[in-house]
Amino acid sequence: MTPMDQLREIFLGLFGERTGGEAPGDDDVVFGRDSRYGLESMDTLRFASALLPVFGDAVYDLKVENVSSLRSIHDQLQPA
């Protein structure tokens, strides 16, 4: 399973009821004021917490201003 697949799976596990069970596109805005899913800051924290067991300490380095789409999170979690 690729890291992007893992992100999708975690997202759907937490917020699948808001998406009708469909995974958002990699570049869809899923967090922030432009999110079409109505997710709030507490939802972003829940998602980040769910990433810890899979992605480890890299989650602590996520830049909040760049957490909007699954791709933006994926790109930040990749080793430099």
Number of C-alpha atoms within 10 A of each C-alpha: 5 7 14 15 14 15 22 19 14 17 21 18 13 14 18 16 11 13 13 9 11 12 16 17 12 17 11 16 19 22 21 19 13 12 14 13 16 12 16 13 11 9 14 17 11 12 18 19 14 17 19 13 10 14 16 11 12 14 18 13 9 17 11 10 8 14 19 19 19 22 18 18 20 17 15 17 18 10 6 5
